[in-house]
């Protein structure tokens, strides 16, 4: 039996699928908050890999305070223009010199930001439509001392917690898949769809109601009739995807703030609301599983941008999600599981203060019957916690 403090208990309350009302949200990659998450995480990976290349280990850094200030734009059918650029400030702490060698942290950050934006928000011209700055301070002495990035099992940088759950509910799966589809193959063949796609799902009983906010690119939309056609096609696509996932009733609304009579519609130059009026911050959007789920327990820690060595605000959110998925997949009889991991500063991250599993079982399955399997899965994942670092650097794990 493990020496780790692992507790397995029956879930308190009804599983999400049995609750009368469920709310789920996803902010797509072009949403201002997601832009901040994406840039912060891409910069974090670049810094981590640069430290590894130069010194064989990751040094102390965090980029999780990145902020976006919206620009100004003048969209119009057939193509408008930016009037004032978006401003993105990459803020954090970084090790700027080590063993007598200086490290160009800000240059690394700016190169990574350019790469991310050109790949994911291609209509934003770097340096013209969006201006990016980087400001890194040195880490505080006590936290850099706790970091000890070369240890076999690092110690926690903070007393904090992470939360994960599995499996996803039907509504959660639908919300996630619709955004990913619209920002994937659908956008590839329908360039009028910008990357700023937000999906809000409400399930009330057996009725799922989806509200989509989709930024339409003006260059590919010649008039209001083309705009209306794009909205109707998006609605049909979302309905079809949802009905593949559920037998429940489905309703989809798209861009409900539009007022055709006033010629006021969600038309953009760049495909993101960041071009005008919508600011962004790391950690204000999706949790580590890619969703915002008020029916579930969540950690308010931002996952993106934190170092992947000992920052439990990142590691425990990712690890708890991975543990929950493993338990739900591998342990027969689990209907729903929530994992909570609580760290204590300066203690090894493989030995949390508590690892708590709340489990709802299938009919006819007792918790006592599966408790040992759940405990063993948690213990095994905690023993391999350091693998999270490489999986983050190798882009295997999503952070938003």
N, C-alpha and C positions, 0 to 999 in steps of 0.2 A: 504494500500500500504506500502511496506517495506521502512524503512529508509536507507537501504543499497544502495550503489552506484552501481546499476546494469544497464548496457546498453545493449540493443538488437538492432543490426543493420543488414542490408543485407550484405552477404558475399562479399568481394571485389575480383572480379575475378571469373573464372570458377570453379565449383566443380571439384575435382580431377578426377573423372571418365570421365569428358569431356575434360580434358587436353590431348594434343597430346602425351606427354611423361611422364611416372611416374616411379620413382625409389624407391624401397623398399628393406631394408636389415634386416636380423636377425642374430645375433651371438648366436650360441647355447651354452648350459650350460658349455660345455667343452672348449670354446674359452678362451684364457687367460684373456681378459677383463671381460668376464662373470664369470670366476672363482673368480676374485677380487670382482665383484658385489655380487656374491652369498655368499662368505665368509664374506664380510663386513656386509651384511644384516643379515646373520645368527648370527654373533657376536652381532650386534645391538639388535636383538631380545633377545638374551641370557642375555645381560646386562640389558635391560629394564625389563625383567621378574625377574631377580635376585634382582634388586632394589625394584620391587613391593613386592616380597616375604619377603625381609628383612625389608622394611620401609613403605610399603603400598603406595608408589608413585615412579614414575620414576625420577631419578636424572639426572643431565646434563651429556651428553656424545655425541660423534660423532665418527664414525669409517670409514668415507668416503674418506680417503686418502690411502687406502690399495693398495700396489704395488706388482707386481710379476716380478721376474727376471727369464728368461728362463734357463733351465738346458741344459745338453748335453746328447744325446742318440745315440745308434748304433742299429737302427732297421734292421731286416733281416727276410726274409721269414721263417716262422716256429717259430720265436721268437728271438728277440735280447735282449739288456739290456741297462739300464740307465748307463751313464758314470759319470755324475755329477748331483746332485739334483737341482730341481727347488727351488727357494727361494721366500717365500711369507712373506711380512712384513705388519702386521696389524698396521696401524698408526692412531692416533686420539687423542681425549681428553676424559677423563672420571673422574667421581667423585670417588676418592679412599678412602675417609673417610667421615662419616656423623654422627653427634651427638656422637662423640667419638668412633665410630665403624669403623674399617678398612675393606675395601672391596677388595678381591683378583681379581681385574679387569683383569689383564693379564692372570691369570689362567682360569678365566671364558672364556676369548677370545680364548685361545688355545684349551680348551675342545670343544668349539662350532665349531672352525675351523676343528678340527679332525672329529667331527660328520658330518659336511657338506661334507667334502671331501670324507669320507668313503662311504657316501650315494650316492653322485652324480658323483664322479670321482673314482670309486672303484679300478682301476688298479694302482692308485698312492698310494704306501705304505707310510703312514705318518712317517716322521722321517728318511726315506731312500730315496725315490724318490722325496719327497718334504719336505723341512725344513721350518717350520713356526715360526715366531717370532712376538711378540707383544710389542709395545712401546706406552704407553699412557701418555700424559702430562695432567696437570690440566687445566681446562678451564679458560679463562681470566675473570677477575672480573666483567667487564661490561656485558658480555654475560651470565655468570652464574646468575647474578642478574636479567637479563631480563627473564631467563628461567622460574622461578616460576612454577615448575612442578605440584604443588598441587592446582593451581587455577582452578575454574570451566571452564573458557575459558582462556587459556594461551595467552600471547602476543607474537607477531612475533619476532623471533631472528634476523631478517635481513629484509632489503628492497629488495625484490626479486619477481620473478613471476613464475607461473606454467602454462602449456599449455596442453590441451587435445582436442581430436577430436573424432567424431563418425558420422556415422557408419564406420567401416573399408571398404575400397575398396576391390574389388575382388582380386587384386594383393596383397594387405596387408594380407587378409585372407589366401591366398594360401601360401605366404612366411611363415607366422606364423605356419600354420598347417603342412607344410612339415617338418620343423625343429622339431616340437613337436612329429610328428609321427616317424621320424627317431630316435629320442632320447627316444621314448616310446616303443610301442609294437613291432615296427620293429626291434629295437636293441635287444629287449628281445629274439627274435627268430633268430637274425643274429648277434652274438657277435663280428663279425669282424668290425662292425660299432662302432667307438668310439664316445664319447659325443661331440667332437669338430666338430660340423656341422655348417657351415655358408651358408646361402641362400641369394643370391642377385637376386632380381627380377627387370626386366625392362619390362614395357608395352609401346609399341610404336604403337599407334592406337589400333587395335584389335589383336595384336600379343604380347603374354606374353613370354618373354625369361628368363629362370631361370638358373643361374649359381650356382652350389653347390660345396663347398669344404668340403669333408668328410674324416676325419682321419680314416684310416683303421688300425686295430690292427694286428700286425704281427703274433702273436701266433696262430691266427685263419685263417691265410692266408699262405698256404704252398708253393705257387709258383705264378709266374706271371699270369698263366692261372686262378688260383683261384681269384687273385686280379681283373683281367679283368671281370670275372663273377660277382663278388661283385659289381663292378661299373655299369655294365649293369642292374643288378637287382635293384640297387638304382635308376637309371635313370627311369626304368619302373615304379617303385613304385611312384616316384615323378610325372611322367606324369599322371598316373591314378588318383592320388589325385587331381591334378590341374584340370583335365577334369571333375571331379565331381563338381567343384566349378564354372566353367565358360564354356561358349560356344565359347570363343575366341580361336584362334590358340595358341598352347602351344609348346615351344621347351625347352628341358632340356639338359644342359651340366654338366658333373661331373668331377671334378679334371682335369681341362684343362691345368694345368702346367705339367702333366705327360709326360714323354718321354720314351716310352717302349723300343725304340732302345738303349737308353743309360742306361736302367734299373734304371731310376729315377722316382719313383712314391711316392704318399703321403702315405707312410707306417710309422707307429708309434709303439712304444713299449707300450705306456700308453693310447693311444687314444686321445691325445691332443697335439697341436703344441707347448704348453708351455714346452714340454720336450726338445725342441731344437730351439732356435732362435727367439721365438715369446714372447715378454714381454706383460705385462698387467697392466691396471690401472682401478680403479673405475670410472664410469661415461663416459668412452670412447666408450661404446657400446650402447646397447638398451636403449630406453627411457622407461618411466614407463609403457607404454602399450605393451612392449616387442618388439618394432620395431624401426628401424631407418628410418625416412620418410622425405627426403629432400623436397618433394612437399608440406609438411605441415609446419606450424609454430611449432617450438620446443624450449624448454628451455634447456640451456646448463648445468643447475644444475644436479649434480649427485643425483639420488633418493636413491640409496642403501647406507646403513650405517649411514644415518643421524637419529637423534633422532625423534621419531614419535609424540612428544608432541607439540613442537613449531617451529621446523625447517621447514620453509615454502618451502625451496628447495625440501623437501620431500612431505610435506602435500599438497601443492598446485598442484604439479604435479599429485599426486594421486587423489585429490579431483576434479580437473578440468576434468580428464579423466572419473571419475564416473559421474559427472554432464553431460558431453557430452553424455555418454551412456544413461542416464536417459532421457534426452531431445529427443534424436533420437528415443528412444523406445516408450516413452509415449505421445509425442506431435505429433498428426496427421499432416501430411503435411510437416514435416521436411525432407529434402533430405540430408543435411549435416550441421554439426554444429561444430564450434570451440569455445572453452572456454579459456579465459585468465584471470587469477587471479593475481593481483598485491598487495603485502603486503607493510606495512610500519613498520619499526622496532619499537617495544615497543607499538604497538596497537593490540587490540584483533584480533585473527586470524579468528573469525567469521564475521569480518567487514573489508574486504579488502579495499584498497584505491580505487580500481575499480574491478568489475566483468564484463567482457566484453564477450558477446555472438555474434558471427558472424554466421548468419543462411542463408542457401540456401533452398528455399522452392520448393515443388513439383509444377508442372504446375497447374495453376488455384488457387493456395493458396497464399494469400497475407501475408506479414509479420505482418501487423496490426492485422490480424485475430488470429494469434497464439502468439503474443508478450506477452500477460499477462500470458499465460500458461508457456512460457519459463522463464519469470521472476519469477513466483511462484516456479518453480522447482529449479532454482538456489538459491532462498532465502531459501527454505526448506533444501537444502543440506548444505548451509553455516551455518544455525542454528544448524545443527547436526555435525559440523566439528569435534568435539572431538571424535566422534565414529571412526574416521580414526585411532586413536591411538590403540584402542583395536583390530581393524581389521588387523592392521599390526602385532601386537604381536601374534595374533591367526593364522597367515599365510593365511589370506583370500585375501590379495591384493598382486599382483606381483609388484616388483619394477624394474625388468629388463626383 
